[in-house]
Amino acid sequence: MVAHPGQVHDGVPGSTAIADHLALESALRTAVAERLGELRFGLWFGEEVHLGLSGDGDALEVQVPNAFFREWIRSHFSTSLVEAAQVVTGRQVRLSFAIQNELDPPPGDVVEPDADRSQQRSGSTVTAPIPGNPKTPFSFPAPDPASPDRSPTPRFKPPTMDRLQSQNHAQRPASGQVSRQGLPGVPAVIRSPRLLDDFVTGPSNQLAHAASREMIHTTGKVFNPLVIHGGVGLGKTHLLEAIAQGLRQVHPSLNVLSITAEAFTNSFLESMRAGTLGGFRTRYRGLGALALDDVHFLAGTRATQNEFLHTFNSLIDRGTPIILTADQHPRRISRLTEELVTRFLGGMVVKLETPDLATRRAILQARSEARGVSVPGTVLDYIAEHLRTSVRELEGAIHTVIAHALLTGKRLDMVLAKAALRDTIHHTAQAVGLRDVERAVCQLFQIDPEALKSDSRARALAYPRMLAMYLARKHTGAAYSEIGRHFGGRNHSTVISADKKVQGWLRDERQNALLPGFETIADVLADLERTLGT
């Protein structure tokens, strides 16, 4: 079992052990997320799953809400969990599981009453479907103007930062110093609802942020739906949840549902099996607002897409605001029906780009300040300059650095930051090769490598070939002659010509993109560079 604190330190019961527990869990979650990616980590390691070490430190204990979660995580993620624990702890550990509803609070632990749970006992209930588990029941809350966003909470809840800080009255440490007492700087395991004001804006996301604010205040009267798309870890889910929360606050009478597309699918399939489609349709089509995350999950399942199409039409006809997120432009989502694509395009489609250097630094600054830690500017610059593709990656890095400072008792400086992020930075900084460029271009344009390297001058092949040569020259360091040989045995002058041609496209804003779902050549290149990790 995960060890829980009961000792007294500086007059605060168990503060050091609680601090270590929170810091360790934060570092473990960051390491696991880096291995699994945003989507899988978000689905299977949400707030109901906790990570920690056994009392002897020899086992990584995974606390899960039920046996289904235990078996799924054990069969799919055991290797990643053990690897993550080894990176964080520096030693080999075994894997152990515990089901939370079979746990009793350990002696000395403080379990506070759950206000949300007590409210639900006296009123309407919310039971969200567990990802991947169609047997989980699903019900909706009755509109309650006075109640905030409520979500299912596990029986076991680690102490939150607010509780620790109110107990310890900790002062914010000087730059580079992380205090164990009160543990400023280590994120709470149970996070608060994401808000629009917490979203750090920059050129890469200003339009999406403004559209989100507009949706909150006009409830879809200006545009509906709002579709937010972009790569992994750029803030799509943050904006989706912030819009849902904002709608609840500004329009308390609205019955707002924020849900993943997978949960929608599971609920639909369960209602089909149980013969309760009528009730399912009544509940969904009676919503006051729908925020659906990862709508691309619906692709490929015709029956679910048809059901969502009818739900979508019903809500739009009633003027109900709909917010959707996807990993790419609706036109680029494979196997999404044309009926859904055209309806998504009937509203506003905005893209989240990779944040620039200034925005990345601002994100790091905001996250460290939110945790009460003053991180030296040189450390912020170092992280911002080396981690370029994902906001989640930035947040994970700052959490890791702070956790290392806490657990080792060392000063938070460049030496510690480089040591803590050595593996992360090394992985990110791996050199881009010609085959990497070839693979990214072929994947995006859905062409074979042989066709890309062929003698064909058809636009469908010649243009991707020129983009590949441009990217190879920009990112690989290979000579013109080497690039030419790789892409079909061409000479160096062909590569020079392709490089200049693409640069001309970038200067000409009127130049259209080569693919549906992209407005300009710059958008296509940005997507390719994100794939390359540059």
N, C-alpha and C positions, 0 to 999 in steps of 0.2 A: 504493500500500500504506500501511496505517496505520504511522506512524513509531513506532519502538520505541527506548527509551533505551539508550545505551551510555556516556554521559559520566559523569564522577565529580563529585559535589557533596558537600562537607563530609565527604569520606572514605567516602561511601556511593555505590557505583556506580549512577548513573542515578536517584537518589532523586527529584530534582525533576521530571524528565521522566516518571517513573512516576507520581508524584503528580498531575501535570497530566493524564496519560492517564486515570487513574481518575476524577478529578473531572470531566473533560470527558464521559466516557462516562456517568457518573451523571446529569449534567445533560441530556444528549441523550436518555437512556432516559426520564427523567421527562417531558420535553417531548413525546416520541412517545406515551407512555402517555396523556397528557392528551388527545391528539387521537384516539386509536384506541379508548379505553375498556379496562377491565380484561380482558374476555374475549378480544378480538382480540389485544391486546398480549401477554397471557399465552400464547396459542396460538402466536404467530409470532415473538416476540422474547424467548424464554426464555434460559437460560444458554448455549445453543449459538450464539446470535447476538450479535455484538459491533459496537459503533458507535464510530467515531473519525474524525479528520480526516486527510487525506493530508499528506505531508510539506510541501507548499507551502501547505496550509490552504485550498485552493480546492475540495476535494471532500470530501463526506461519504462515508466508506467503510463499507460494510456487509459484515461478514464472516459468511458463512453456512456451514452444514455440507455442503450439496450443491446441485446445480443446480436441483432442485425448489424448494427454499426461495428461491433467487435469483429464479426466474421468477415465483413467486407474490408475493413481496414487491415486486418491480419492477412487476408489473401492477396490484397492489391498493393499495400504500401509498406509492408514489413521491412524490406530492404532499405527504402528511403528513410524510414524512421530510425533504423539502427545507424545508418550513415550520418544522418543529421545529429544524432546524439553523440556520435564519435567526434564530429567536428567541434561541437560545443564543449564537451567534457574532456576531450583529449584521450579517451580510452574506450575500449570495446565494452559494450553493454549488451545484455540480453533484453528481450521484449516481454512486457507483462501487461495484461489487460485487467480492468476492473469496471464493473457496471455500476453507475452512480446510484441508481435507485436501490441498490443492495448495500450501500454504504451508510453507516451512521456517523454523525459528526464526532470526530475524535475528541478525547478529553482535553479540555483547555481551549478548544477552538470556539470562536464566537460565531454563532449563526443568527443573523438578524432576521426579523420577520420580513417576508417579501410582500411589500405593499401591493404590487401588481397581482400576486397570487391571491391575496386576501380579497382584493376587489373582484377578481374573477369568481371566487366562491360565492360572492353575494350577488353577482350579476351574470352577464353573458360571458361565454368562454371563447377562447381562441385556441385551436389546435392546428398547428401547421404540419403539413406532411413532411416526413423525414425524407431527405434526398435519396432517391433510389428505392424507397420502400412504399409500394402502392397500398400496403395494408394499413397505413396510418390514416386515421379518420381526419376529416377536414370540415371545419365549420368556420363561419364568419362572425365577427363581432357585430352586435347591434350598434348603431351610431350613438356615440356617447360624447357630447361636446366637451365634457370636463376631463376626459381621460386622454393621456398622452399615448404615443405609439406603444403598443404592448406586444411582447413576443414571449413565446414559451421560455421558461427558465428552468434549468436543472435543479435538482434538490440540493446538490453541493455547489456552493459558490465561493470561490476564493475571495479573500478580502479585497476591496477595491481601494484605489489610491486615495479617494476622498476620505475613507475611514482612517487610513493610515495617517494622512496628513492632519486630519482634525485631532487625532490622538497625540501626535508628536509635536504639532505646531512648528514644523521644520521651516527654517529659513532657507531661501534660495542660496546655494553655494556659489563661491567665486568661480570665475571662468576656469574650466579645466578640472574642478573638484566636484566629485559626486558623493553626497552624504548618504551613508547607509540609513541613518535615522530618518524615518519618514519617506525615504526612498524617492525623492523627486527625480524625475527622469526615467523611471521605469513605467511603461504603459500599463494601465489596468487591464486585467484579463477580460473583464466585462466592459465593453466599450459603450459609450453613450451614443444616442442616435446621431448620425452624421448630419451636419447642418450646412447650408449654403455659405454662411459666413466663415466657415472653417476651410472652405475650398480656396486654395492659393491660386490666383489668376495670373496669366501672362499671355503673350501673343498666341500661344498654342491652344488656349482654351477659353479665351475671352468670349467668343461668340456663343459657345455652349453654355457658359455660365450666365450670360445675359438672357439666352433663350429659356434657361431653367427658371430664372427669376420672373420672366414674363409669364411662363406657364403657371406659376404659383399665384400670381396676382390676377390673371385674366381667366384662369381655369379653361384654357383651350379656345377661348373666343377669337383670338387672333390667328392661331394655327393649331391644328390638331390632326394627327398625333405629333408628338415631338420624338424624333428618333436620334439618339446619340450613339455614334459608332467610333471605334478606334481600337488600337492595339491593346495588348494585355497590360494591366497595371497603370493606366493613364487617368483613371478617375471616373469611369462610366458609372460604376455602382455607387460611388460617393454621390454623384449628381442625382441619380435616380432616387436614392434614399433621402437625399436632402429635399428634393421636390415633394416626395410623399409626406415628409415631416412638415414641410412648409405649408402644404395644402391643409393638413390637419390643424395647424396653428392659425392660419389666416381664415380658413373656412371650416370651423369646428363641426358644422352640421354634416359635412361630407363624409360618406363611408369610404375611406381610402384603403385600398389593398396594395401592398408592395410584395411581390412574389417573384420567384424565378420561373423561367419557362419550363424547367424540369418539374417543378412542383405543380404547375398547371397541368402538365402532361400526366403526371402520376394521379392527380385528382380526377382528371377526365377518364383515364383508364379504369380506375377503381369504381367510378360511378357507372361505367359501362358494365363491369363485371357484376356489380351489385344491383343493376337495374334501376338506378336512381338518377338517370340523366336529367329528368325533369327538374329535380331539386338542384342539381349542379348548374343547370342553365339559369334557373331563377336567381340563384345566389350571385353568379358572375355578372349576369346582365342587369342586375339591380344595383350594381356598385355606383358610388359617386365619383370614383376616380380609380384608374388601374395603372400601376407602375410595374412593368414586366421586364425583368432582367434576363439578358442572354437569349433574346428572341430567336437567335440562330439555332438554338437547341431544337426548335420545332421542325427544322428542315429535314426532309426525308421521311417524315411520318405523315402520310396523306390524311388519315382520319383526324389526327390532332390538328393539323393545319385547317382542315375544313371546319372543325368545331370552333377554332379560334377565329376564323374568318367571320362566322355568324355572330360570335360574341363581339368582335370588333365592330361589325356593321351596326349591331344593336346599340352599342355604347356611343358610337359616333352619331347615329341618328338622334340620340337623346342629348347630344352635346356634352357627353361625359369626357373629361380630359383623359388622354391615354399617353403614357410615357414609356418608351421602349429603348432598350440598349442592345447593341449587337457588336460583334467583333470586326465587322466590316460593313461597307455600304450595302443597303438592301439588294442592289443589283449584283453584288458580288457574292451573295450568300448562295452557295450551291444547293440545289434541290428545294429552294423556297418557291412556292407556287407563284405564278405571275399575278394571280388575284391579290395575294398578300403584298407582293412587291409594289404594285401600283397603288394600293391603299396606303402603304407606308410612305410612299413618295408624295401622297396628297397632302401631307402636313409639312413640317420643317425637319430637314435632315441636316445635322451638324456633326462635324468630325473633331475628335480630340487628337491633336498632334503630339508628337514627342516634345516635352518641354525644353526650352532653350536653357543656356547656362544660368542666366539670371533667375529664371523661374525655378530651376532646380535648387539653386542656393536658397531662394526664398522659402521653398518647401522645407528644406532641412532646418532653416532658422525657426520657422513656425513650429515644426514638430518638436524641436528641442526646447523651445520656450514653453510650449504647452505642457511639457513634463518637468518644468522648473529647473532645467539645467542650462547653464551658460557654456556653450561649446565654443572653443577658440575658432576664430574666423579661418585660420589656416586649415583646420580639420574640415570645416564646412566646404571650403574651396576644393580640398583634395577629393572629397566624396563627390561633389557636384561635377568635377572635371572628369572623373573616371567612370561614373555610373550615369549613363545618358538616356537610356531607353524606357525606363519605367519608374513611375512615382512610387509604386509599391516597393521596388528595389531600393529606392532612396530611403524610404521609411524603415525598411528592414535594416539597412546599413547603420542608420543613426541609432536604432534600438540596440543593435549588436555592439556598437562602440560603447554606448552608455552601460550596457550590461557587463561588458568586459571590465570597464573601470570599476564598477561596483564589486564584482566578484573577486577581482584581483587586489582591490584596494590601491591601485595605482592611479597616478594623475592622468586625466584625460588630455592627452596631447598627441602630436603627430606620430610619435613612436608607437604609442598604444593603438592609435587608429590604423596605422599601416599593418601592425601585427594582427589586429582583430579582423581586418578585411582582406588579409593576404590572399586567401583562396578566392573570395568573391571578386576582387579586383583582377587577379590573375586570369580567372575564367573569362571575365568581361573583355580583357585586353588581348585575348588571343588574336593572332594575326589573321586577316582575311585573305584567303587564297583565291586563285582563279576558278577553282572548282566550286568554291562557295558562291561566287558571283554567278557562275553558270547555273547552279542549282536554284538560286533565288529567282533569277529571271525566268527560267523554265517553269518553275512552280507558279509564279504570278501569271504568266501568259499562257500557261497550260500547253506547252509545246515540248517536244522531245529534244534532248541535247544534240542528237544527230541533225535534226532539222535546223536548230540554231546555228550549227557550224556548217551547214550546207552552202552550196553556191547560189541558192535561190535568192532573187532580189525582190520577191513579193513583200509588200509592206508589212504583212503579218509576221514576217520573219526578219526582214532587214531592220525594222525599227527596234525590236527587242535586241537584236545583235548590236546595234549602235549603242543602246543603253548599257548593255553588258560591257562593251569596250570602254565606255566612259567611266563606269563604276570601277572597272578593273584598274584603269589608270589612276583614279582618285584614291582608291583604298588599298590596293595590293602592293604598290611599290614596284611592280613588274615593269620591265622596259616595253616600249612600243612593239619591238620585234617579237618579244615573248608573248605578249597579248595576242598579236596577230597569228602566231603559230597555234596558240591554243584554240582560237575561235575560227578554225577551218583553214589553217595554213595561209593566212593573208599576210601581206607585207606591212611594214611599219607605217607607210603613208596612208593606208586604209584606216588604221587605228587613229592616226592624227586627224584625218577627215571626220571620222565618227565623233571624236572628242569635241571638235569644233562645232559640229552639227548640233550636238546635244546642248552645248553651251549657248548656241543661238536660240534653241527652243526655250531655254530657261529665261533668256532675256526678253523673248516675245511672249507677253502675257496672253496674247490672243491664240497662241498655239494650243489646240485642244489635246486632251489626253488621248491615249491609244486604247484605253479600256473603259467600258461602262463602269460607273461608280467612282471615277476619278475626274476631277474638273480640269486639271492641268498636268503637264509633264512633271512639274515639280512635285505634285501629289504622288505620281507613280514612283518617282525616285525616292521620295520620303518613305514610302511603303517598303521599297526594296532595301533601303538602308536600315530600316527598322528590323527587317528580317536578318540582315547581316550583323546587326548589333553595333552599328557605327554611329 
